[in-house]
Amino acid sequence: MKRIALSLVTVVAFSAVTAFAQEKPAAKKPAKTEVIANAIKGGKAICPIMKEEFPVKTTSARSNYKGKTYVFCCEGCKPEFDKAPAKYAAAAKPAPKTSKPKS
């Protein structure tokens, strides 16, 4: 009888410990949407230094200036922007929308 009671206590204790030991899944944070000042539609941007359109990647060099993020075509353009951000930020505007000719 003692063996049965001891086994029962052991099973109950083990069950209680494992129930409390389970980790709760981490709450998912909403993805932060980055506003890119020189971005245009389709995941592309115009480099404020080279003035060329390029595809924006997660690895693209970035600088923040006055609450806006600017992306660059290469790592070499970032230091140039950082030297005089006001000069390049003023010129870094999205490409103008092209209107389709009406048929």
Gaussian input, Z-matrix of N, CA and C with variables (Angstrom, degrees):
# hf/3-21g

backbone

0 1
 N
 C     1     B1
 C     2     B2     1     A1
 N     3     B3     2     A2     1     D1
 C     4     B4     3     A3     2     D2
 C     5     B5     4     A4     3     D3
 N     6     B6     5     A5     4     D4
 C     7     B7     6     A6     5     D5
 C     8     B8     7     A7     6     D6
 N     9     B9     8     A8     7     D7
 C    10    B10     9     A9     8     D8
 C    11    B11    10    A10     9     D9
 N    12    B12    11    A11    10    D10
 C    13    B13    12    A12    11    D11
 C    14    B14    13    A13    12    D12
 N    15    B15    14    A14    13    D13
 C    16    B16    15    A15    14    D14
 C    17    B17    16    A16    15    D15
 N    18    B18    17    A17    16    D16
 C    19    B19    18    A18    17    D17
 C    20    B20    19    A19    18    D18
 N    21    B21    20    A20    19    D19
 C    22    B22    21    A21    20    D20
 C    23    B23    22    A22    21    D21
 N    24    B24    23    A23    22    D22
 C    25    B25    24    A24    23    D23
 C    26    B26    25    A25    24    D24
 N    27    B27    26    A26    25    D25
 C    28    B28    27    A27    26    D26
 C    29    B29    28    A28    27    D27
 N    30    B30    29    A29    28    D28
 C    31    B31    30    A30    29    D29
 C    32    B32    31    A31    30    D30
 N    33    B33    32    A32    31    D31
 C    34    B34    33    A33    32    D32
 C    35    B35    34    A34    33    D33
 N    36    B36    35    A35    34    D34
 C    37    B37    36    A36    35    D35
 C    38    B38    37    A37    36    D36
 N    39    B39    38    A38    37    D37
 C    40    B40    39    A39    38    D38
 C    41    B41    40    A40    39    D39
 N    42    B42    41    A41    40    D40
 C    43    B43    42    A42    41    D41
 C    44    B44    43    A43    42    D42
 N    45    B45    44    A44    43    D43
 C    46    B46    45    A45    44    D44
 C    47    B47    46    A46    45    D45
 N    48    B48    47    A47    46    D46
 C    49    B49    48    A48    47    D47
 C    50    B50    49    A49    48    D48
 N    51    B51    50    A50    49    D49
 C    52    B52    51    A51    50    D50
 C    53    B53    52    A52    51    D51
 N    54    B54    53    A53    52    D52
 C    55    B55    54    A54    53    D53
 C    56    B56    55    A55    54    D54
 N    57    B57    56    A56    55    D55
 C    58    B58    57    A57    56    D56
 C    59    B59    58    A58    57    D57
 N    60    B60    59    A59    58    D58
 C    61    B61    60    A60    59    D59
 C    62    B62    61    A61    60    D60
 N    63    B63    62    A62    61    D61
 C    64    B64    63    A63    62    D62
 C    65    B65    64    A64    63    D63
 N    66    B66    65    A65    64    D64
 C    67    B67    66    A66    65    D65
 C    68    B68    67    A67    66    D66
 N    69    B69    68    A68    67    D67
 C    70    B70    69    A69    68    D68
 C    71    B71    70    A70    69    D69
 N    72    B72    71    A71    70    D70
 C    73    B73    72    A72    71    D71
 C    74    B74    73    A73    72    D72
 N    75    B75    74    A74    73    D73
 C    76    B76    75    A75    74    D74
 C    77    B77    76    A76    75    D75
 N    78    B78    77    A77    76    D76
 C    79    B79    78    A78    77    D77
 C    80    B80    79    A79    78    D78
 N    81    B81    80    A80    79    D79
 C    82    B82    81    A81    80    D80
 C    83    B83    82    A82    81    D81
 N    84    B84    83    A83    82    D82
 C    85    B85    84    A84    83    D83
 C    86    B86    85    A85    84    D84
 N    87    B87    86    A86    85    D85
 C    88    B88    87    A87    86    D86
 C    89    B89    88    A88    87    D87
 N    90    B90    89    A89    88    D88
 C    91    B91    90    A90    89    D89
 C    92    B92    91    A91    90    D90
 N    93    B93    92    A92    91    D91
 C    94    B94    93    A93    92    D92
 C    95    B95    94    A94    93    D93
 N    96    B96    95    A95    94    D94
 C    97    B97    96    A96    95    D95
 C    98    B98    97    A97    96    D96
 N    99    B99    98    A98    97    D97
 C   100   B100    99    A99    98    D98
 C   101   B101   100   A100    99    D99
 N   102   B102   101   A101   100   D100
 C   103   B103   102   A102   101   D101
 C   104   B104   103   A103   102   D102
 N   105   B105   104   A104   103   D103
 C   106   B106   105   A105   104   D104
 C   107   B107   106   A106   105   D105
 N   108   B108   107   A107   106   D106
 C   109   B109   108   A108   107   D107
 C   110   B110   109   A109   108   D108
 N   111   B111   110   A110   109   D109
 C   112   B112   111   A111   110   D110
 C   113   B113   112   A112   111   D111
 N   114   B114   113   A113   112   D112
 C   115   B115   114   A114   113   D113
 C   116   B116   115   A115   114   D114
 N   117   B117   116   A116   115   D115
 C   118   B118   117   A117   116   D116
 C   119   B119   118   A118   117   D117
 N   120   B120   119   A119   118   D118
 C   121   B121   120   A120   119   D119
 C   122   B122   121   A121   120   D120
 N   123   B123   122   A122   121   D121
 C   124   B124   123   A123   122   D122
 C   125   B125   124   A124   123   D123
 N   126   B126   125   A125   124   D124
 C   127   B127   126   A126   125   D125
 C   128   B128   127   A127   126   D126
 N   129   B129   128   A128   127   D127
 C   130   B130   129   A129   128   D128
 C   131   B131   130   A130   129   D129
 N   132   B132   131   A131   130   D130
 C   133   B133   132   A132   131   D131
 C   134   B134   133   A133   132   D132
 N   135   B135   134   A134   133   D133
 C   136   B136   135   A135   134   D134
 C   137   B137   136   A136   135   D135
 N   138   B138   137   A137   136   D136
 C   139   B139   138   A138   137   D137
 C   140   B140   139   A139   138   D138
 N   141   B141   140   A140   139   D139
 C   142   B142   141   A141   140   D140
 C   143   B143   142   A142   141   D141
 N   144   B144   143   A143   142   D142
 C   145   B145   144   A144   143   D143
 C   146   B146   145   A145   144   D144
 N   147   B147   146   A146   145   D145
 C   148   B148   147   A147   146   D146
 C   149   B149   148   A148   147   D147
 N   150   B150   149   A149   148   D148
 C   151   B151   150   A150   149   D149
 C   152   B152   151   A151   150   D150
 N   153   B153   152   A152   151   D151
 C   154   B154   153   A153   152   D152
 C   155   B155   154   A154   153   D153
 N   156   B156   155   A155   154   D154
 C   157   B157   156   A156   155   D155
 C   158   B158   157   A157   156   D156
 N   159   B159   158   A158   157   D157
 C   160   B160   159   A159   158   D158
 C   161   B161   160   A160   159   D159
 N   162   B162   161   A161   160   D160
 C   163   B163   162   A162   161   D161
 C   164   B164   163   A163   162   D162
 N   165   B165   164   A164   163   D163
 C   166   B166   165   A165   164   D164
 C   167   B167   166   A166   165   D165
 N   168   B168   167   A167   166   D166
 C   169   B169   168   A168   167   D167
 C   170   B170   169   A169   168   D168
 N   171   B171   170   A170   169   D169
 C   172   B172   171   A171   170   D170
 C   173   B173   172   A172   171   D171
 N   174   B174   173   A173   172   D172
 C   175   B175   174   A174   173   D173
 C   176   B176   175   A175   174   D174
 N   177   B177   176   A176   175   D175
 C   178   B178   177   A177   176   D176
 C   179   B179   178   A178   177   D177
 N   180   B180   179   A179   178   D178
 C   181   B181   180   A180   179   D179
 C   182   B182   181   A181   180   D180
 N   183   B183   182   A182   181   D181
 C   184   B184   183   A183   182   D182
 C   185   B185   184   A184   183   D183
 N   186   B186   185   A185   184   D184
 C   187   B187   186   A186   185   D185
 C   188   B188   187   A187   186   D186
 N   189   B189   188   A188   187   D187
 C   190   B190   189   A189   188   D188
 C   191   B191   190   A190   189   D189
 N   192   B192   191   A191   190   D190
 C   193   B193   192   A192   191   D191
 C   194   B194   193   A193   192   D192
 N   195   B195   194   A194   193   D193
 C   196   B196   195   A195   194   D194
 C   197   B197   196   A196   195   D195
 N   198   B198   197   A197   196   D196
 C   199   B199   198   A198   197   D197
 C   200   B200   199   A199   198   D198
 N   201   B201   200   A200   199   D199
 C   202   B202   201   A201   200   D200
 C   203   B203   202   A202   201   D201
 N   204   B204   203   A203   202   D202
 C   205   B205   204   A204   203   D203
 C   206   B206   205   A205   204   D204
 N   207   B207   206   A206   205   D205
 C   208   B208   207   A207   206   D206
 C   209   B209   208   A208   207   D207
 N   210   B210   209   A209   208   D208
 C   211   B211   210   A210   209   D209
 C   212   B212   211   A211   210   D210
 N   213   B213   212   A212   211   D211
 C   214   B214   213   A213   212   D212
 C   215   B215   214   A214   213   D213
 N   216   B216   215   A215   214   D214
 C   217   B217   216   A216   215   D215
 C   218   B218   217   A217   216   D216
 N   219   B219   218   A218   217   D217
 C   220   B220   219   A219   218   D218
 C   221   B221   220   A220   219   D219
 N   222   B222   221   A221   220   D220
 C   223   B223   222   A222   221   D221
 C   224   B224   223   A223   222   D222
 N   225   B225   224   A224   223   D223
 C   226   B226   225   A225   224   D224
 C   227   B227   226   A226   225   D225
 N   228   B228   227   A227   226   D226
 C   229   B229   228   A228   227   D227
 C   230   B230   229   A229   228   D228
 N   231   B231   230   A230   229   D229
 C   232   B232   231   A231   230   D230
 C   233   B233   232   A232   231   D231
 N   234   B234   233   A233   232   D232
 C   235   B235   234   A234   233   D233
 C   236   B236   235   A235   234   D234
 N   237   B237   236   A236   235   D235
 C   238   B238   237   A237   236   D236
 C   239   B239   238   A238   237   D237
 N   240   B240   239   A239   238   D238
 C   241   B241   240   A240   239   D239
 C   242   B242   241   A241   240   D240
 N   243   B243   242   A242   241   D241
 C   244   B244   243   A243   242   D242
 C   245   B245   244   A244   243   D243
 N   246   B246   245   A245   244   D244
 C   247   B247   246   A246   245   D245
 C   248   B248   247   A247   246   D246
 N   249   B249   248   A248   247   D247
 C   250   B250   249   A249   248   D248
 C   251   B251   250   A250   249   D249
 N   252   B252   251   A251   250   D250
 C   253   B253   252   A252   251   D251
 C   254   B254   253   A253   252   D252
 N   255   B255   254   A254   253   D253
 C   256   B256   255   A255   254   D254
 C   257   B257   256   A256   255   D255
 N   258   B258   257   A257   256   D256
 C   259   B259   258   A258   257   D257
 C   260   B260   259   A259   258   D258
 N   261   B261   260   A260   259   D259
 C   262   B262   261   A261   260   D260
 C   263   B263   262   A262   261   D261
 N   264   B264   263   A263   262   D262
 C   265   B265   264   A264   263   D263
 C   266   B266   265   A265   264   D264
 N   267   B267   266   A266   265   D265
 C   268   B268   267   A267   266   D266
 C   269   B269   268   A268   267   D267
 N   270   B270   269   A269   268   D268
 C   271   B271   270   A270   269   D269
 C   272   B272   271   A271   270   D270
 N   273   B273   272   A272   271   D271
 C   274   B274   273   A273   272   D272
 C   275   B275   274   A274   273   D273
 N   276   B276   275   A275   274   D274
 C   277   B277   276   A276   275   D275
 C   278   B278   277   A277   276   D276
 N   279   B279   278   A278   277   D277
 C   280   B280   279   A279   278   D278
 C   281   B281   280   A280   279   D279
 N   282   B282   281   A281   280   D280
 C   283   B283   282   A282   281   D281
 C   284   B284   283   A283   282   D282
 N   285   B285   284   A284   283   D283
 C   286   B286   285   A285   284   D284
 C   287   B287   286   A286   285   D285
 N   288   B288   287   A287   286   D286
 C   289   B289   288   A288   287   D287
 C   290   B290   289   A289   288   D288
 N   291   B291   290   A290   289   D289
 C   292   B292   291   A291   290   D290
 C   293   B293   292   A292   291   D291
 N   294   B294   293   A293   292   D292
 C   295   B295   294   A294   293   D293
 C   296   B296   295   A295   294   D294
 N   297   B297   296   A296   295   D295
 C   298   B298   297   A297   296   D296
 C   299   B299   298   A298   297   D297
 N   300   B300   299   A299   298   D298
 C   301   B301   300   A300   299   D299
 C   302   B302   301   A301   300   D300
 N   303   B303   302   A302   301   D301
 C   304   B304   303   A303   302   D302
 C   305   B305   304   A304   303   D303
 N   306   B306   305   A305   304   D304
 C   307   B307   306   A306   305   D305
 C   308   B308   307   A307   306   D306

   B1=1.4436
   B2=1.5293
   B3=1.3651
   B4=1.4494
   B5=1.5304
   B6=1.3470
   B7=1.4545
   B8=1.5161
   B9=1.2894
   B10=1.4715
   B11=1.5295
   B12=1.3143
   B13=1.4588
   B14=1.5247
   B15=1.3289
   B16=1.4551
   B17=1.5197
   B18=1.3132
   B19=1.4616
   B20=1.5199
   B21=1.3093
   B22=1.4591
   B23=1.5252
   B24=1.3344
   B25=1.4605
   B26=1.5294
   B27=1.3146
   B28=1.4611
   B29=1.5222
   B30=1.3155
   B31=1.4663
   B32=1.5251
   B33=1.3057
   B34=1.4612
   B35=1.5255
   B36=1.3159
   B37=1.4587
   B38=1.5250
   B39=1.3216
   B40=1.4559
   B41=1.5208
   B42=1.3157
   B43=1.4643
   B44=1.5263
   B45=1.3116
   B46=1.4620
   B47=1.5247
   B48=1.3160
   B49=1.4597
   B50=1.5278
   B51=1.3104
   B52=1.4605
   B53=1.5228
   B54=1.3006
   B55=1.4637
   B56=1.5226
   B57=1.3019
   B58=1.4619
   B59=1.5316
   B60=1.3216
   B61=1.4537
   B62=1.5338
   B63=1.3156
   B64=1.4600
   B65=1.5221
   B66=1.3273
   B67=1.4589
   B68=1.5159
   B69=1.3055
   B70=1.4519
   B71=1.5150
   B72=1.3351
   B73=1.4646
   B74=1.5219
   B75=1.3118
   B76=1.4646
   B77=1.5221
   B78=1.3116
   B79=1.4591
   B80=1.5220
   B81=1.3162
   B82=1.4541
   B83=1.5149
   B84=1.3182
   B85=1.4519
   B86=1.5179
   B87=1.3122
   B88=1.4524
   B89=1.5309
   B90=1.3113
   B91=1.4588
   B92=1.5207
   B93=1.3237
   B94=1.4533
   B95=1.5232
   B96=1.2995
   B97=1.4486
   B98=1.5168
   B99=1.3018
   B100=1.4516
   B101=1.5248
   B102=1.3085
   B103=1.4545
   B104=1.5186
   B105=1.2961
   B106=1.4564
   B107=1.5151
   B108=1.3192
   B109=1.4597
   B110=1.5209
   B111=1.3165
   B112=1.4513
   B113=1.5236
   B114=1.3434
   B115=1.4570
   B116=1.5188
   B117=1.3006
   B118=1.4571
   B119=1.5189
   B120=1.2902
   B121=1.4623
   B122=1.5242
   B123=1.3168
   B124=1.4522
   B125=1.5194
   B126=1.3452
   B127=1.4562
   B128=1.5197
   B129=1.3269
   B130=1.4626
   B131=1.5181
   B132=1.3178
   B133=1.4577
   B134=1.5209
   B135=1.3075
   B136=1.4552
   B137=1.5229
   B138=1.3253
   B139=1.4572
   B140=1.5247
   B141=1.3447
   B142=1.4588
   B143=1.5300
   B144=1.3129
   B145=1.4617
   B146=1.5295
   B147=1.3217
   B148=1.4663
   B149=1.5335
   B150=1.3231
   B151=1.4715
   B152=1.5341
   B153=1.3213
   B154=1.4611
   B155=1.5142
   B156=1.3137
   B157=1.4622
   B158=1.5203
   B159=1.3321
   B160=1.4606
   B161=1.5205
   B162=1.3333
   B163=1.4717
   B164=1.5291
   B165=1.3165
   B166=1.4686
   B167=1.5221
   B168=1.3353
   B169=1.4622
   B170=1.5230
   B171=1.3014
   B172=1.4642
   B173=1.5237
   B174=1.3174
   B175=1.4603
   B176=1.5349
   B177=1.3207
   B178=1.4675
   B179=1.5244
   B180=1.3362
   B181=1.4694
   B182=1.5258
   B183=1.3508
   B184=1.4637
   B185=1.5195
   B186=1.3417
   B187=1.4692
   B188=1.5162
   B189=1.3230
   B190=1.4572
   B191=1.5146
   B192=1.3346
   B193=1.4607
   B194=1.5187
   B195=1.3128
   B196=1.4657
   B197=1.5322
   B198=1.3277
   B199=1.4626
   B200=1.5124
   B201=1.3175
   B202=1.4623
   B203=1.5195
   B204=1.3249
   B205=1.4527
   B206=1.5226
   B207=1.3114
   B208=1.4576
   B209=1.5197
   B210=1.3255
   B211=1.4614
   B212=1.5206
   B213=1.3423
   B214=1.4495
   B215=1.5146
   B216=1.3195
   B217=1.4605
   B218=1.5237
   B219=1.3541
   B220=1.4639
   B221=1.5338
   B222=1.3174
   B223=1.4713
   B224=1.5239
   B225=1.3271
   B226=1.4566
   B227=1.5236
   B228=1.3343
   B229=1.4617
   B230=1.5328
   B231=1.3097
   B232=1.4660
   B233=1.5298
   B234=1.3467
   B235=1.4722
   B236=1.5329
   B237=1.3148
   B238=1.4625
   B239=1.5293
   B240=1.3287
   B241=1.4614
   B242=1.5311
   B243=1.3128
   B244=1.4683
   B245=1.5342
   B246=1.3297
   B247=1.4668
   B248=1.5282
   B249=1.3411
   B250=1.4745
   B251=1.5244
   B252=1.3432
   B253=1.4646
   B254=1.5260
   B255=1.3246
   B256=1.4721
   B257=1.5221
   B258=1.3030
   B259=1.4742
   B260=1.5289
   B261=1.3221
   B262=1.4541
   B263=1.5249
   B264=1.3229
   B265=1.4658
   B266=1.5168
   B267=1.3359
   B268=1.4630
   B269=1.5274
   B270=1.3164
   B271=1.4593
   B272=1.5283
   B273=1.3100
   B274=1.4686
   B275=1.5165
   B276=1.2792
   B277=1.4621
   B278=1.5111
   B279=1.3346
   B280=1.4618
   B281=1.5254
   B282=1.2977
   B283=1.4609
   B284=1.5263
   B285=1.3181
   B286=1.4548
   B287=1.5173
   B288=1.3118
   B289=1.4578
   B290=1.5249
   B291=1.3023
   B292=1.4591
   B293=1.5118
   B294=1.2908
   B295=1.4578
   B296=1.5265
   B297=1.3099
   B298=1.4599
   B299=1.5113
   B300=1.2974
   B301=1.4587
   B302=1.5238
   B303=1.2944
   B304=1.4656
   B305=1.5278
   B306=1.3257
   B307=1.4759
   B308=1.5023
   A1=110.49
   A2=114.88
   A3=118.43
   A4=111.09
   A5=115.92
   A6=119.62
   A7=111.29
   A8=117.58
   A9=122.41
   A10=109.14
   A11=117.20
   A12=120.85
   A13=110.07
   A14=117.53
   A15=121.20
   A16=110.72
   A17=117.85
   A18=122.05
   A19=110.64
   A20=116.40
   A21=121.36
   A22=110.94
   A23=117.42
   A24=121.69
   A25=110.00
   A26=117.25
   A27=121.93
   A28=110.95
   A29=117.03
   A30=121.46
   A31=110.40
   A32=117.90
   A33=121.59
   A34=109.92
   A35=117.59
   A36=121.11
   A37=110.75
   A38=117.94
   A39=121.44
   A40=111.17
   A41=117.34
   A42=121.59
   A43=111.17
   A44=116.74
   A45=120.55
   A46=111.00
   A47=117.19
   A48=121.09
   A49=110.51
   A50=117.84
   A51=120.00
   A52=111.54
   A53=118.69
   A54=121.04
   A55=110.94
   A56=118.53
   A57=122.06
   A58=112.24
   A59=116.65
   A60=120.12
   A61=112.88
   A62=117.38
   A63=119.52
   A64=110.09
   A65=114.82
   A66=119.98
   A67=109.91
   A68=113.86
   A69=118.87
   A70=107.85
   A71=117.54
   A72=118.21
   A73=110.20
   A74=115.22
   A75=120.10
   A76=109.55
   A77=115.33
   A78=119.55
   A79=108.67
   A80=116.05
   A81=120.13
   A82=109.75
   A83=114.67
   A84=119.55
   A85=108.06
   A86=116.76
   A87=117.63
   A88=110.05
   A89=115.62
   A90=119.58
   A91=110.16
   A92=114.88
   A93=119.91
   A94=108.28
   A95=115.88
   A96=120.51
   A97=108.37
   A98=115.29
   A99=120.58
   A100=108.77
   A101=116.35
   A102=121.06
   A103=107.71
   A104=115.38
   A105=120.65
   A106=108.02
   A107=115.14
   A108=121.20
   A109=112.63
   A110=118.65
   A111=120.44
   A112=113.39
   A113=116.99
   A114=121.23
   A115=111.45
   A116=114.48
   A117=121.47
   A118=107.14
   A119=118.16
   A120=120.76
   A121=111.81
   A122=114.78
   A123=121.29
   A124=114.66
   A125=117.62
   A126=120.15
   A127=113.38
   A128=115.94
   A129=120.03
   A130=109.98
   A131=115.28
   A132=121.41
   A133=108.69
   A134=115.39
   A135=121.05
   A136=106.66
   A137=116.11
   A138=120.91
   A139=109.09
   A140=118.47
   A141=120.71
   A142=113.05
   A143=118.29
   A144=121.59
   A145=110.87
   A146=116.61
   A147=121.39
   A148=113.20
   A149=116.97
   A150=122.80
   A151=112.23
   A152=115.96
   A153=121.57
   A154=110.38
   A155=116.01
   A156=121.65
   A157=108.62
   A158=115.71
   A159=121.19
   A160=109.46
   A161=118.77
   A162=121.27
   A163=110.57
   A164=117.06
   A165=121.87
   A166=108.49
   A167=115.09
   A168=121.49
   A169=108.55
   A170=116.54
   A171=119.65
   A172=110.62
   A173=117.18
   A174=121.28
   A175=112.72
   A176=117.83
   A177=120.89
   A178=110.30
   A179=115.68
   A180=120.71
   A181=109.06
   A182=116.55
   A183=121.92
   A184=110.80
   A185=115.07
   A186=121.91
   A187=108.02
   A188=115.90
   A189=120.86
   A190=109.22
   A191=114.95
   A192=120.65
   A193=108.06
   A194=116.07
   A195=123.69
   A196=112.18
   A197=115.37
   A198=121.20
   A199=115.19
   A200=118.36
   A201=121.52
   A202=109.09
   A203=114.65
   A204=120.97
   A205=109.10
   A206=115.40
   A207=121.99
   A208=108.11
   A209=117.24
   A210=121.51
   A211=108.95
   A212=114.62
   A213=120.49
   A214=110.90
   A215=115.09
   A216=120.78
   A217=111.80
   A218=116.50
   A219=119.76
   A220=109.41
   A221=115.38
   A222=120.83
   A223=112.13
   A224=118.26
   A225=121.76
   A226=113.50
   A227=118.26
   A228=121.02
   A229=112.41
   A230=117.58
   A231=121.17
   A232=113.06
   A233=119.94
   A234=119.16
   A235=112.48
   A236=116.53
   A237=120.14
   A238=110.21
   A239=116.71
   A240=121.86
   A241=109.99
   A242=116.50
   A243=121.31
   A244=112.52
   A245=118.34
   A246=121.70
   A247=111.44
   A248=116.57
   A249=121.23
   A250=109.69
   A251=117.30
   A252=119.27
   A253=113.75
   A254=118.36
   A255=119.81
   A256=110.89
   A257=115.81
   A258=121.27
   A259=110.73
   A260=116.76
   A261=120.58
   A262=112.61
   A263=118.03
   A264=120.69
   A265=111.07
   A266=116.62
   A267=120.59
   A268=110.69
   A269=116.54
   A270=121.03
   A271=112.43
   A272=118.25
   A273=122.01
   A274=110.14
   A275=114.74
   A276=120.01
   A277=108.21
   A278=117.45
   A279=119.28
   A280=110.89
   A281=114.93
   A282=119.80
   A283=109.43
   A284=117.38
   A285=118.93
   A286=111.48
   A287=115.97
   A288=120.59
   A289=108.25
   A290=114.75
   A291=118.31
   A292=108.32
   A293=115.50
   A294=118.76
   A295=108.44
   A296=115.22
   A297=120.33
   A298=108.97
   A299=117.23
   A300=119.06
   A301=110.47
   A302=115.51
   A303=120.03
   A304=108.55
   A305=115.19
   A306=119.59
   A307=110.73
   D1=-39.03
   D2=179.73
   D3=-64.44
   D4=-36.18
   D5=179.15
   D6=-63.70
   D7=-42.54
   D8=-179.46
   D9=-64.88
   D10=-44.54
   D11=-179.42
   D12=-65.17
   D13=-41.26
   D14=179.21
   D15=-65.83
   D16=-41.30
   D17=177.74
   D18=-63.69
   D19=-42.21
   D20=179.81
   D21=-64.09
   D22=-43.51
   D23=178.28
   D24=-63.37
   D25=-41.20
   D26=179.87
   D27=-63.00
   D28=-45.08
   D29=179.95
   D30=-64.16
   D31=-43.50
   D32=-179.56
   D33=-65.57
   D34=-43.49
   D35=179.76
   D36=-64.36
   D37=-43.77
   D38=178.73
   D39=-62.69
   D40=-41.69
   D41=178.89
   D42=-63.45
   D43=-41.56
   D44=-179.69
   D45=-66.36
   D46=-41.75
   D47=-179.56
   D48=-64.97
   D49=-45.39
   D50=-178.81
   D51=-69.01
   D52=-31.17
   D53=178.21
   D54=-66.74
   D55=-39.10
   D56=-179.33
   D57=-82.39
   D58=-21.20
   D59=-176.54
   D60=-80.95
   D61=-13.38
   D62=-178.66
   D63=-65.89
   D64=134.41
   D65=179.74
   D66=-80.13
   D67=142.75
   D68=175.13
   D69=-81.15
   D70=141.78
   D71=178.32
   D72=-65.43
   D73=141.13
   D74=-179.85
   D75=-65.45
   D76=139.87
   D77=178.59
   D78=-67.86
   D79=133.75
   D80=179.92
   D81=-77.63
   D82=129.82
   D83=176.99
   D84=-90.50
   D85=141.54
   D86=178.27
   D87=-64.88
   D88=143.61
   D89=-179.92
   D90=-65.66
   D91=134.28
   D92=179.70
   D93=-77.17
   D94=126.60
   D95=178.52
   D96=-88.55
   D97=120.19
   D98=-178.86
   D99=-90.83
   D100=126.60
   D101=177.73
   D102=-91.24
   D103=116.41
   D104=-179.58
   D105=-100.91
   D106=120.08
   D107=-173.05
   D108=-65.75
   D109=-35.27
   D110=-176.17
   D111=-103.46
   D112=21.04
   D113=-178.92
   D114=-83.40
   D115=148.80
   D116=172.39
   D117=-123.87
   D118=173.90
   D119=-176.48
   D120=-62.03
   D121=155.11
   D122=175.66
   D123=82.81
   D124=20.01
   D125=177.54
   D126=72.15
   D127=26.43
   D128=179.14
   D129=-118.61
   D130=160.80
   D131=178.54
   D132=-145.55
   D133=165.94
   D134=174.59
   D135=-109.63
   D136=123.44
   D137=-178.67
   D138=-64.57
   D139=126.95
   D140=-179.04
   D141=-65.27
   D142=-19.31
   D143=-179.25
   D144=-92.61
   D145=-53.99
   D146=-174.82
   D147=-86.08
   D148=-15.49
   D149=-179.66
   D150=61.11
   D151=29.55
   D152=178.68
   D153=-113.83
   D154=146.24
   D155=177.39
   D156=-79.45
   D157=140.26
   D158=179.77
   D159=-149.77
   D160=155.46
   D161=177.11
   D162=-75.93
   D163=129.97
   D164=178.89
   D165=-79.09
   D166=130.20
   D167=178.39
   D168=-119.89
   D169=166.17
   D170=177.59
   D171=-66.59
   D172=-21.43
   D173=-179.49
   D174=-94.27
   D175=0.35
   D176=-179.95
   D177=-61.61
   D178=140.34
   D179=177.64
   D180=-63.91
   D181=143.06
   D182=-177.11
   D183=-137.40
   D184=149.73
   D185=171.71
   D186=-137.58
   D187=146.15
   D188=175.58
   D189=-104.70
   D190=136.29
   D191=178.28
   D192=-147.77
   D193=121.99
   D194=-179.17
   D195=50.60
   D196=46.78
   D197=175.19
   D198=76.85
   D199=6.74
   D200=178.92
   D201=-120.00
   D202=149.17
   D203=179.13
   D204=-102.00
   D205=131.78
   D206=176.94
   D207=-113.91
   D208=135.08
   D209=178.75
   D210=-110.35
   D211=154.65
   D212=-174.83
   D213=-126.38
   D214=155.48
   D215=-178.10
   D216=-70.67
   D217=-25.92
   D218=-179.18
   D219=-153.04
   D220=167.84
   D221=-179.89
   D222=-64.61
   D223=-26.36
   D224=-177.54
   D225=-71.02
   D226=-23.33
   D227=-178.22
   D228=-79.60
   D229=-27.75
   D230=-177.20
   D231=-59.21
   D232=-49.38
   D233=-179.92
   D234=-61.92
   D235=-34.24
   D236=178.87
   D237=-64.70
   D238=-42.69
   D239=177.32
   D240=-63.83
   D241=-43.92
   D242=-177.03
   D243=-63.98
   D244=-24.30
   D245=177.78
   D246=-69.96
   D247=-38.56
   D248=-177.22
   D249=-143.98
   D250=69.04
   D251=-174.55
   D252=-63.07
   D253=-34.80
   D254=-178.35
   D255=-62.38
   D256=-39.96
   D257=-179.51
   D258=-61.83
   D259=-47.44
   D260=-175.71
   D261=-81.78
   D262=-31.78
   D263=-179.92
   D264=-65.66
   D265=-36.61
   D266=179.54
   D267=-64.31
   D268=-34.36
   D269=-178.78
   D270=-87.61
   D271=-13.83
   D272=-176.40
   D273=-87.26
   D274=87.22
   D275=177.62
   D276=-119.79
   D277=150.12
   D278=178.16
   D279=-58.73
   D280=151.69
   D281=178.07
   D282=-60.99
   D283=142.88
   D284=179.78
   D285=-64.34
   D286=146.72
   D287=178.73
   D288=-71.42
   D289=133.20
   D290=177.75
   D291=-92.98
   D292=132.79
   D293=179.65
   D294=-91.00
   D295=138.73
   D296=179.10
   D297=-80.93
   D298=137.38
   D299=178.01
   D300=-65.00
   D301=138.13
   D302=-179.83
   D303=-79.41
   D304=135.46
   D305=-179.16
   D306=-91.28

